[in-house]
Amino acid sequence: MIIIISLFVIAAVMGLIMLVQIFSNKKPDKILAYSHGLFAATSIGLLLFQVLSGEDDKLVNLLMFVFVALIGFYMFYREFYSKQTISRQSEVPKAVVLVHALSAVIAFTLLIIGYLN
């Protein structure tokens, strides 16, 4: 569980850097976005493995992180792969970024609380 938490912390730091970039009206760096997604996806995969191994108490955490990941996939696609890159319409709404970030904080907090209990 320490590995999962550590990987989520690394992903969170990368996410915080991207959050600052976005709210400074700068496009997030692709390498940072890829790395953030890789660390988060690895953590979710390890969490899935724990749930499939019989640790049902982590199922809610897993589902919350999957929700956060789906928002992340949407933002990544819209920011980096939208066909409308010439216009600013491909920009992700900042409200979506905030929902993603706050959902991740809530999911991580619940994971930590579950770990400490």
Buried (B, 14 or more C-beta within 10 A) or exposed (E): BEEBBEBBEBBBEBBEBBBEBBEEEEEBBEEBBEBBBBBBBBBBEBBBEBBEEEBEEBEBBBEBBEBBBEBBEEBBEBBBEEEEEEEEEBBBEEEBBEBBBEBBEEBBEBBBEBEEE
